[in-house]
Amino acid sequence: MEKLILPKVIFGTSGLGNLYVALPDETKLSIVKECLKCSPGPVIFDSAGKYGAGLALEQLGRSLKQLQVKPSDVLISNKLGWLRTELKTAEPTFEPGVWRNLEHDAVQKISYYGILECYEQGNKLLGDYHAELVSVHDPDEYLAASKSEQERQQRYQDILDAYRALHELKQAGKVSAIGVGAKDWRIIAKIAEDVKLDWVMIANSMTVHSHPAALVDFMLKLEQQDIAIINSSVFNGGFLTGSAYYNYQLTDPVKDKTLYDWRDQFYRLCTNYNVAPVAACVVFGMSAPGVRSIALNTTQAERVAQNVALPHSMIPEGFWKEMEIGGLIDPAYAAGYL
């Protein structure tokens, strides 16, 4: 395929699937409308069968149709591996306590036939639209559920079989690019050795708070291979911008004092330099080798334009210098990339 052209900001759609809050349909429509209006193009939406048990895909397709958007004017990424099923319990079983007001459940299906089933269902939920960018969703979590080394090997084979199916879709001209999205970048590195990838989405791993040298080396390798990198969750699950959750785990100010101390210092420097913490996180996330895009979510239409502008924020050199002096960022990284 031709080189994958990506805008600096890709629009996440977990909010369309009622993550943490059930938004009215009109709000969801206005968010999609703003994304289309504010993106210089191509407009890319990142979705998944896991988001609201397919609700995000359904809502995205419905909103695009309502806005009379031509299928050729958008690129949709569908992270595959979760299939919508009937809801038989009081709340969904796949991620209890996270999604609101869902009418369906979801089950994980990572295998040759399972991933094809997820792909077909995803396109059905999208209606007049279809996913051009496809990937296996959270293969790291799938492997982590193994109860023995033998099961882990079988599960890894399931992942390889899923990619075999995705490559057949690409060869048939049904999708244009294949990727992977995971929170554990080491699993991405393992998959990248065994599977030909066009892009990777690294989540929670390359942030202003956490940027291990081994990950930087891996990203350099991907850049040399011309594999596009999308950096996601650059706020460590919201903690860096004020949430009590670090990488989606609830923190404790006493037990996690080191984390809170880091954030307090970070905020003080941001105030001193008149830098918005969200801007510092995004600019840092874009600075890493090979990163072409940042994936950002919002549940407020008025935030979309701000999100699109974030990668272009001007951060004073002195700010990064003080971050380095204060031990908030790795000096080796600062010297090479900031």
Secondary structure, 3 states (H helix, E strand, C coil): CCCCCCCCEEEECHHHHCECCCCCHHHHHHHHHHHHHHCCCCEEEEEECCCCCCHHHHHHHHHHHHCCCCHHHEEEEEEECEEEEECCCCCCCCCCCCECCCCEEEEECCCHHHHHHHHHHHHHHHCCCCCCEEEEECHHHHHHCCCCHHHHHHHHHHHHHHHHHHHHHHHCCCCCEEEEEECCHHHHHHHHHHCCCCEEEEECCCCCCCCCHHHHHHHHHHHHCCCEEEEECCCHHHHHHCCCEECCEECCCCCCHHHHHHHHHHHHHHHHCCCCHHHHHHHHHHHCCCEEEEEECCCCHHHHHHHHHHHHCCCCHHHHHHHHHCCCCCHHHHHHHC
